[in-house]
Amino acid sequence: MMYPVRPLLFLIALLACGVCNADWHYDKQAIMGTEVHLQFWTDDDSKAAEINRAVMDEFRRIDAALSPYKDNSELSRVNREAGKGEVNISPELATIIDKSLHYSDRTGGAFDITFATLGSLYDFREGRKADMETTQALLPAVNYRHIALDQQKHRLAFKDPRTKIDLGGIAKGYSVDRAVAILQSFGVQNASVSAGGDARLLGDKRGKPWLIGIRHPRDKSKNAAVIPLENTAISTSGDYERFFIDGDDHRVHHIFNPTTGQPTDTDANSDGQSPEQDKLISVSIIGPEGFDTDPLSTSVFVLGKKKGLALIEELDNFEAIVIDADHRMFFSSGLQQ
C-alpha cells in the first residue's frame, strides 16, 4: 500500500513522540499572600506536571525567604538583627535590596522599603493602624539611607536600630521574573504567570496577544481597561488591594508614603494642584521585567499623577496607565495612540 508522503511523516512523528501532546496547562495556588496564576504551552504534556511544580516551588522558596510574616525567613532575621550591627545575607537578598535602593534614589525616596518600620504596625484584616504619637516617634527611622548594604560582601546593617524593611513592593515582580526564567529553562516559549498585581508574559498566546485586564479600582467585577500585550511585564498598584475603612469613613490602604509614614493620601501628593486631581487610586506600569515594573508602580502611586507620569516619560521602555480619584484614566505618551 502506498501512503501519501505528508500523512506518513505525520504518523512517524506521532510514533516517535509517544504520549507527548502540545497543549495549554493551567494552575492556581495560594502563595505569597495572594493567588499565583500560571498558564503555559508545552509541546510535551509528559513534562507539564514537572514544569508546573518547578514554578510553584520557586514561588514557595521566595516566600519562605522574603516573607515578613514568617519568623524563620531571612527577611525576619534581618529585621531582628541588622539594627544591632552587620549581618550576613544571601546574594539574592543583596540583589533585591540593591535594586530597591536604586529606585529609592531614582524616585527621591518615593519607593522606600523601610516603610515597614511603621507599616508593620498596620493590620488590614483587623482594621488596625499606628496612632499619630507612634507615627511621629518612628518616622525618623523610615529612611532608605539608614540601609547600609555591602553588595559585594553580602553584608547589611541598619543605621537606626528601629528600622525595618519589607519587600512587598518588589518581591512579587522579582518572583514572576524567576518563574519565567524557569519556564524558559524547560523550553517553554508561551506563558503567562501572575502573582497578585504583578504579571509576566512569555511570548504571545500562540499567535495572538495576551489580553490583560486592569481592574476597575472601585468595581472588582469590571475592568477599567484591557490591554493587548506580549513578551513583557505589567504591575498594578491600587488602593483597593489591601485596605480597611476607619471610623472617619477614610480608606486606609497598604501603599505608604515614606514622607509621612502613613498610607499615601490626598493631601500628601497634591503638589500645587487640587488634591483630587493629582491623587491616584490605580497605577499600572508596563515594561520588560517585573523586577522594575513592580517598584515603579508603587513609586508612581506615591508620587501622584504629575510627578509619576513625568518619571515614566524619563525612562526608556516603560509605559504607564493611571487612574485618578475622579476615576479618569491617563496614559504615558507611548500608549496614547
C-alpha positions as CSV (number, residue, x, y, z in Angstrom):
1,M,0.0,0.0,0.0
2,M,1.3,3.5,-0.9
3,Y,0.9,6.3,1.7
4,P,1.0,10.0,0.7
5,V,4.3,11.5,2.0
6,R,2.9,14.0,4.4
7,P,0.5,11.6,6.3
8,L,3.4,9.1,6.5
9,L,5.7,11.7,8.0
10,F,2.9,12.7,10.5
11,L,2.4,9.1,11.5
12,I,6.2,8.7,12.1
13,A,6.2,11.9,14.2
14,L,3.4,10.6,16.3
15,L,5.1,7.2,16.9
16,A,8.3,8.9,17.8
17,C,6.6,11.3,20.2
18,G,4.6,8.6,22.1
19,V,2.4,10.3,24.6
20,C,3.6,13.9,24.0
21,N,0.8,16.3,23.0
22,A,1.0,20.0,22.8
23,D,-1.5,21.8,24.9
24,W,-2.2,24.7,27.4
25,H,-1.8,23.9,31.1
26,Y,-3.2,25.9,33.9
27,D,-2.8,26.2,37.7
28,K,-3.7,28.5,40.5
29,Q,-2.2,28.3,44.1
30,A,-2.3,30.5,47.2
31,I,1.3,31.6,47.8
32,M,3.0,34.9,49.0
33,G,-0.3,36.0,50.5
34,T,-2.0,36.1,47.1
35,E,-3.1,33.9,44.2
36,V,-0.4,32.8,41.8
37,H,-1.8,32.0,38.4
38,L,0.2,30.0,35.8
39,Q,-0.7,29.3,32.2
40,F,1.8,27.8,29.7
41,W,2.0,25.8,26.5
42,T,4.3,22.8,26.2
43,D,4.9,20.5,23.2
44,D,5.3,17.6,25.7
45,D,2.4,17.0,28.1
46,S,4.5,14.5,30.0
47,K,6.6,17.3,31.3
48,A,3.7,19.6,32.2
49,A,3.5,18.5,35.9
50,E,7.2,18.9,36.4
51,I,7.2,22.4,34.9
52,N,4.2,23.4,37.0
53,R,5.8,22.0,40.2
54,A,9.1,23.8,39.5
55,V,7.4,27.2,39.0
56,M,5.2,26.9,42.1
57,D,8.2,25.6,44.2
58,E,10.1,28.7,43.3
59,F,7.3,30.9,44.5
60,R,7.3,29.0,47.8
61,R,11.0,29.2,48.1
62,I,11.0,33.0,47.6
63,D,8.1,33.4,50.1
64,A,9.9,31.3,52.7
65,A,13.0,33.6,52.3
66,L,11.3,37.0,52.0
67,S,8.1,36.9,53.9
68,P,7.9,39.3,56.9
69,Y,5.2,37.1,58.4
70,K,7.4,34.0,58.7
71,D,9.6,34.2,61.8
72,N,12.2,31.9,60.2
73,S,12.5,33.8,57.0
74,E,15.8,35.5,56.1
75,L,13.9,38.9,56.0
76,S,12.6,38.4,59.5
77,R,16.1,37.5,60.7
78,V,17.4,40.7,59.1
79,N,14.8,42.8,60.8
80,R,15.7,41.3,64.1
81,E,19.4,41.7,63.8
82,A,20.5,44.3,61.3
83,G,19.7,47.2,63.7
84,K,22.3,45.8,66.1
85,G,25.1,45.5,63.6
86,E,26.2,44.0,60.3
87,V,24.6,40.7,59.3
88,N,25.4,38.2,56.5
89,I,22.7,38.0,53.8
90,S,22.2,35.8,50.8
91,P,23.3,37.1,47.3
92,E,19.7,37.0,46.3
93,L,18.6,39.3,49.1
94,A,21.5,41.6,48.5
95,T,20.5,41.9,44.8
96,I,16.9,42.7,45.7
97,I,17.8,45.3,48.3
98,D,20.3,46.9,45.9
99,K,17.5,47.2,43.3
100,S,15.3,48.7,45.9
101,L,17.9,51.3,46.8
102,H,18.3,52.1,43.1
103,Y,14.6,53.0,42.9
104,S,14.7,54.9,46.2
105,D,17.4,57.1,44.7
106,R,15.7,57.4,41.3
107,T,12.3,58.4,42.8
108,G,13.6,60.7,45.6
109,G,12.5,58.3,48.2
110,A,9.0,57.7,47.0
111,F,10.0,54.0,46.9
112,D,11.4,53.0,50.3
113,I,11.4,49.5,51.8
114,T,11.9,51.0,55.2
115,F,8.2,51.9,55.2
116,A,7.9,48.7,57.2
117,T,9.1,50.5,60.3
118,L,5.6,51.8,60.6
119,G,3.8,49.6,58.1
120,S,4.4,46.6,60.2
121,L,2.2,48.1,62.8
122,Y,-0.8,48.0,60.5
123,D,-3.2,45.1,60.3
124,F,-5.5,45.4,57.3
125,R,-7.6,42.3,58.3
126,E,-8.2,43.6,61.8
127,G,-8.5,47.3,60.8
128,R,-5.6,48.4,63.0
129,K,-3.2,51.3,62.3
130,A,-0.5,53.1,64.1
131,D,-1.6,56.1,66.2
132,M,-0.2,59.5,65.5
133,E,2.1,59.6,68.5
134,T,3.8,56.3,67.4
135,T,3.9,57.5,63.8
136,Q,5.7,60.7,64.7
137,A,8.1,58.9,67.1
138,L,9.1,56.3,64.5
139,L,9.0,58.5,61.4
140,P,12.8,59.4,61.5
141,A,13.6,55.7,61.3
142,V,11.7,55.5,57.9
143,N,14.5,56.4,55.5
144,Y,16.2,54.2,52.9
145,R,19.5,56.0,53.7
146,H,19.6,54.0,57.0
147,I,20.3,50.9,54.9
148,A,24.0,50.2,54.8
149,L,24.5,47.5,52.1
150,D,27.7,45.9,51.0
151,Q,26.5,44.0,48.0
152,Q,29.9,42.5,47.2
153,K,30.4,41.0,50.6
154,H,26.6,40.4,51.1
155,R,26.6,42.3,54.4
156,L,23.8,44.5,55.7
157,A,23.2,46.9,58.6
158,F,20.6,49.5,59.6
159,K,21.9,52.8,60.9
160,D,18.8,53.3,63.0
161,P,18.1,50.3,65.3
162,R,14.3,50.8,64.9
163,T,14.4,50.5,61.1
164,K,12.6,47.5,59.5
165,I,12.3,46.6,55.8
166,D,9.5,45.0,53.8
167,L,10.0,43.8,50.1
168,G,6.2,43.7,49.3
169,G,6.7,46.4,46.6
170,I,9.3,44.4,44.7
171,A,9.3,40.7,45.7
172,K,6.3,39.6,43.5
173,G,7.7,41.3,40.5
174,Y,11.0,39.5,41.1
175,S,9.2,36.3,41.6
176,V,7.3,36.4,38.3
177,D,10.6,37.0,36.5
178,R,12.1,34.0,38.3
179,A,9.1,31.9,37.2
180,V,9.6,32.9,33.6
181,A,13.3,32.0,33.8
182,I,12.3,28.5,35.0
183,L,9.7,28.2,32.2
184,Q,12.4,29.1,29.6
185,S,14.8,26.5,31.1
186,F,12.2,23.9,30.1
187,G,11.9,25.3,26.6
188,V,8.5,26.9,27.2
189,Q,8.0,29.8,24.8
190,N,4.4,30.9,25.5
191,A,3.3,31.5,29.1
192,S,1.6,33.9,31.5
193,V,2.4,34.0,35.2
194,S,1.0,36.4,37.8
195,A,1.1,36.9,41.5
196,G,-1.4,39.5,42.8
197,G,-0.9,42.7,40.8
198,D,2.3,41.5,39.0
199,A,2.3,39.6,35.8
200,R,5.0,38.5,33.3
201,L,4.2,37.3,29.8
202,L,6.5,35.0,27.9
203,G,5.9,35.3,24.1
204,D,2.4,35.7,22.9
205,K,-0.7,33.5,23.2
206,R,0.2,31.2,20.2
207,G,-0.3,33.8,17.5
208,K,-2.5,36.2,19.5
209,P,-1.6,38.8,22.1
210,W,-2.4,38.2,25.7
211,L,-5.3,40.3,26.8
212,I,-4.6,41.7,30.3
213,G,-7.4,43.3,32.2
214,I,-6.7,46.3,34.5
215,R,-9.3,46.1,37.3
216,H,-11.7,48.9,37.9
217,P,-10.5,50.3,41.2
218,R,-14.0,50.7,42.6
219,D,-15.8,47.7,41.0
220,K,-14.0,44.4,41.1
221,S,-16.5,42.9,38.7
222,K,-15.3,45.2,35.9
223,N,-12.1,46.1,34.0
224,A,-11.1,49.7,33.6
225,A,-9.1,48.7,30.5
226,V,-8.0,45.6,28.6
227,I,-4.5,45.8,27.1
228,P,-3.1,43.5,24.4
229,L,0.5,42.6,25.4
230,E,3.2,40.1,24.6
231,N,6.6,39.3,26.0
232,T,6.6,41.9,28.7
233,A,5.7,42.6,32.3
234,I,2.9,44.6,33.9
235,S,2.4,45.6,37.5
236,T,-0.6,47.3,39.1
237,S,-0.7,49.0,42.4
238,G,-4.0,50.3,43.8
239,D,-5.6,51.5,47.0
240,Y,-8.2,48.6,46.7
241,E,-5.8,45.7,47.1
242,R,-5.5,45.7,50.9
243,F,-7.4,48.3,52.9
244,F,-10.0,49.0,55.5
245,I,-12.3,51.9,56.2
246,D,-11.7,53.6,59.5
247,G,-14.1,55.3,61.8
248,D,-13.9,58.6,59.8
249,D,-15.0,56.8,56.7
250,H,-11.5,57.0,55.4
251,R,-9.8,54.4,53.2
252,V,-6.6,53.1,54.9
253,H,-4.6,51.1,52.4
254,H,-1.2,49.4,52.1
255,I,0.8,51.8,49.9
256,F,2.8,54.0,52.2
257,N,4.2,57.5,51.7
258,P,7.6,57.4,53.3
259,T,7.5,61.1,53.9
260,T,4.5,60.8,56.2
261,G,4.9,57.3,57.4
262,Q,1.2,56.7,56.6
263,P,-0.7,55.3,53.7
264,T,-0.5,57.6,50.7
265,D,-3.3,60.1,51.0
266,T,-4.9,63.0,49.2
267,D,-3.0,65.8,50.9
268,A,0.4,64.0,50.7
269,N,0.8,64.2,46.9
270,S,-1.1,67.3,45.8
271,D,1.9,69.2,44.5
272,G,0.2,72.5,44.0
273,Q,-2.9,71.1,42.2
274,S,-6.2,70.5,43.7
275,P,-5.6,67.3,45.7
276,E,-8.1,65.1,43.8
277,Q,-6.5,66.0,40.5
278,D,-3.2,64.5,41.5
279,K,-4.2,61.6,43.8
280,L,-4.1,58.2,42.1
281,I,-6.1,55.2,43.0
282,S,-4.6,52.8,40.5
283,V,-1.3,52.6,38.7
284,S,-0.2,50.1,36.0
285,I,3.3,50.0,34.7
286,I,4.4,48.1,31.5
287,G,8.0,47.2,31.0
288,P,10.5,44.4,30.2
289,E,10.7,42.8,33.7
290,G,8.6,42.7,36.8
291,F,11.7,43.4,38.9
292,D,11.3,47.0,37.6
293,T,7.6,47.4,36.9
294,D,6.7,46.3,40.5
295,P,8.7,49.1,42.3
296,L,7.8,51.6,39.6
297,S,4.0,51.1,40.1
298,T,4.4,51.8,43.8
299,S,6.6,54.8,43.1
300,V,4.2,56.4,40.7
301,F,1.3,55.8,43.1
302,V,3.2,57.7,45.8
303,L,4.4,60.5,43.6
304,G,1.0,61.2,42.2
305,K,-0.1,61.8,38.6
306,K,2.0,64.8,37.6
307,K,5.4,63.6,39.0
308,G,4.6,59.9,38.4
309,L,3.9,60.3,34.7
310,A,6.9,62.6,34.4
311,L,9.1,59.9,35.9
312,I,7.9,57.3,33.4
313,E,8.5,59.6,30.5
314,E,12.1,59.9,31.5
315,L,12.6,56.1,31.4
316,D,13.1,54.0,28.3
317,N,10.9,51.0,27.6
318,F,8.3,51.8,30.2
319,E,4.7,52.9,29.9
320,A,2.0,53.8,32.5
321,I,-1.8,53.7,32.8
322,V,-3.0,55.6,35.8
323,I,-6.5,56.3,37.3
324,D,-7.1,59.3,39.5
325,A,-9.5,59.8,42.3
326,D,-12.2,61.0,39.9
327,H,-11.9,57.7,38.0
328,R,-10.3,59.4,35.0
329,M,-7.7,57.4,33.1
330,F,-4.4,58.8,31.8
331,F,-1.7,57.2,29.7
332,S,2.0,57.8,29.2
333,S,2.9,59.2,25.7
334,G,3.8,55.8,24.3
335,L,0.3,54.5,24.9
336,Q,-1.7,57.5,23.9
337,Q,-2.3,56.2,20.4
